[in-house]
């Protein structure tokens, strides 16, 4: 959803390769209890092994950040175990102005108002922090887990990752997130990135769970020029219970999801090298070089890789339900 809300150049995963000297698993700093930091003039968020401090001139933007990124809020205790980036989102005359570590970024059109500026601006600033992570990579993918299985589901924007995640959680899977997974480079442990869901109106119509509809009735809403609405800040745990949130665990599967009616439903194994080439554009990689390619191929070789073709998310979920548990 966020990938569609920005231009391709703004959303392209962008990760600067940094070699680390330790093979130990990195432990990300804890987040704050929900509501602990909501009265602060600035908001501090955990972004993998670093932090992002955000401020704004508009209460609507602040309200969106507090809601959509609530589970990423970090305790601002002065004892942060990681570097801090700073950003600011402003909205004036239907345009959004962003700053990142003091640098003013090109303005973005936001005719939909401050909420549109918040959605697009936050996505861009968090993406810039992703690029600076040292011990993990951000992957543009939905993630779910059940038992020993932990899946990264990659799909083009609009293919239905969010709708598929909702269906999987309804069936008892746990969610890492519908937009991003943080994958530790050394251990290949998947860390959740619990951004509030953004659910398109078309996706809501195909969702049969009344709990989702109730959550959308109380959501923040943006509208496209054609009138189509998107509901923002839907918390998976608020909808399905706290057990719906996945904890960190090793990634086991990479699934390339294609919404296709003609040749589905089918779930077929694919070679890790093929999957690696498909997953590279979904990583936040900066200055891509051959060592990055080989690192990705080596990592993906440790996963079970599949191509999933299905006409709808129900058929796709049926096939994923049948994956063997290791």
Beta strands, then each sheet from edge to edge (+ up, - down):
strand 1: 43-47
strand 2: 50-56
strand 3: 84-92
strand 4: 95-100
strand 5: 103-104
strand 6: 108-109
strand 7: 136-140
strand 8: 142-146
strand 9: 149-154
strand 10: 174-177
strand 11: 180-184
strand 12: 189-192
strand 13: 197-200
strand 14: 220-223
strand 15: 229-234
strand 16: 249-250
strand 17: 253-259
strand 18: 266-269
strand 19: 304-310
sheet 1: 1+ 2- 3- 4+ 5-
sheet 2: 1+ 2- 3- 4+ 6-
sheet 3: 7+ 11- 12+ 16-
sheet 4: 10+ 8- 9+ 17+ 19+ 18-
sheet 5: 13+ 15- 14+
end
